[in-house]
Amino acid sequence: MILDNINHPNDIKNLTQPELELLLDELRDTVVRIVAKTGGHLASNLGVVELTVALHRVFDSPADKIVWDVGHQSYIHKILTGRNPRMDTLRQYGGLSGFTKRDESEHDPFGAGHSSTSISAAVGIASANKLDGNDGFTIAVVGDGAFTGGMIYEALNNCSDKDRLIIILNDNDMSISPNVGGMSRYFRRFRTTARYFRFKHCFKRIFGAIPLIGKGLVGIARRTKNGFKRLLVTENFFEVLGLSYYGPLDGNNEKHLELVLNEAKNDKKCSVVHICTKKGKGYSYAEEKPDLYHSVSGFDIESGEIKNGLKKSFSDCFGEIITEAAQKDKDICAVTAAMSGGTGLESFEGAFPERFFDVGIAEAHALTFSAGLASQGKKAVFAVYSTFFQRAYDQLLHDAALQGVPVILALDRAGFVAEDGATHHGVFDVAVINSIPDTDIYSPESFEDMRYAFGKAFSGSRPVAVRYPKGSPEEYDRSIFKNIGDMCFCDFGSYPSVAIITYGKITKNALLAAAELYKSGINTRVIKLICIKPIDFTKITMLAGGTSNLYILEEGIKTGGVGDVIASNLSENGFLEGKRIRIRAINDSFISHGSNELLYKECGFMPEQIAAEITELVKFER
């Protein structure tokens, strides 16, 4: 295999055309094999094989910096930059990340995971290069979907004076610039052919060499060409911003890509190279259903059967809840930031298309848009992954909470999301929202709790966040709990000496730890919170009053979390006098990728670890 001899991007620069064709096939086969096993993003990576090879043949990474937007389409880039031997560890604990990551390789100059950041980062890198007198190129690879995010346009507005900056617009779904008539199509086709580029270079070389008048002749020709072009083709968005524009062109034609990339490189100005690629190219199942194979948990290569669990998920339950509620209440509207399928809104979209709003990858806009709906009496539900909500903090504070409008946040993927890693874990939302006044948070860990939480949200008069984990509820006997409003509790033994306060999916581990402690003679009371903001401290002090040890367990960042809030309040009110307290949460660190079990173990969240820590806590009273 040719890939066996590829350890650095330089190793592909001198390959012959037949060798290149073999390499493209091997790369596709490798990605299909790896993703079938580890899960990950398939269709987008299969679509950029030719682009990635062309980039590494034309440019010199790591001297030239390639920034991948989101980073989920960087698998080929990883393979060509010395990480092929480790690709079997993709998205596995201790293995390669599913996204670009700075500490993973010198060929990843900027990490990613969220959308629409690449051009801003590239502008910053290009500016730093200029300050340092570095003549390296900076290349941003960004998909058409990311162009629905406002940050892209803020960055483009800052690009025109940046040299050696090239933006690759990978268009695999929609057209950014409209085609106007046959002459327009011909002009673009002519402009991106080898004949045109050879003619232009030859013209500049011959006429530019004429003493005194040569440069003037070249300038007149350029202005004439541009004037002719304006007569035939509507100037596109990028050219209005002062950027050179190439395309659109076939992004799955490696030879042609090299030609145009070299032209943009030789131009040295800020350029946009607009390519059209086919998602899933080379694997028939992914070509036919690219959305289905965008992100998969694994699949059978021969049949294409995806290994998704058949259990009902929290996202499914949310879709049922909001659709059922909308049948009874015409004011309920659903808002998503390009995640209708992932958040479970497809049934709502089908039933109430006029009340369904997909605003694109624009979380900040989505939240303020929802606030606008709510200000006019609508019950706006913005469904978004917890990690992507982070992009709309100011909008929740300024445009919802401060305005006093009852926006409802449906925060999917709260807590760990396993193999997607640090950029996607939903472990910051509680601490973030805890800092915003007049905003409630519910954290259900069962479908019953979820229906209760959304019932409260639909009838509320201020912003509410309902956060819930990825996947299905943990399986255990919930009848052991006694409900008292927004919380419930259960005892393991009489006169418990330890109160364990927890919420969310990790509740089951608290119960398992309590069962182990009971066997060793330590009686506990497990208190499960459903509403975690505001916390009913009257009930907390009542339930924990007879215990001498308080243990708070949460699958979230410790600073600003529920444990912090509880400890601060109880301390200020003298409740902790004579009691020992321990908060088990995520310390001041980012947690990597891996199975939830391994991540739990890393954080001390496994039942046996919890039991051991509580045993250590209570030993002083014996």
Buried (B, 14 or more C-beta within 10 A) or exposed (E): EBBEEBBBBEBBEEBEEEEBEBBBEBBBBBBBEBBBBBBBBBBBBBBBBBBBBBBBBBBEBBEBBBBBBBBBBBBBBBBBBBBBEBBEBBBBBEBBBBBBBEEBBEBBBBBBBBBBBBBBBBBBBBBEBBEEEBEBBBBBBBBBBBBBBBBBBEBBEBBBEBBBBBBBBBBBEEEBBEEEEEEBEEBBEEBBBEEBBEEBEEBBEEBEEEEEEBEEBBEEBEEEEEEEBEEEBEEBBBBEBEBBBBBBBBBBBBEBBBBBBBBBBEBBBBBBBBBBBBBBBBBEBBBEBBEBBBBBBBBEBEEBEBEEEEEEBBBBBBBBBBBBBBEEEEBBBBBBBBBBBBBBBBBBBEBBEEBBBBBBBBBBBBBBBBBBBBBEEBBBBBBBBBBBBBBBBEBBBBBBBBBEBBBBBBBBBBBBBBBBBBBBBBBBBBBBBBEBEEBBBBBBBBBBBBBBBBEBBBEEEBBBBBBBBBBBBBEEEBEEBEBEEBBBBBBBBEEBBBBBBBBBBBBBBBBBBBBBBBEEEBBBBBBBBBBBBEBBBEBBEEBBEEBBBBBBBBBBBBEBBBBBBBBEBBEEEEBBEEBBBBBBBBEEEEBBBBBBEBBBBBBBBBBEBBBBBBBEBBEEEE
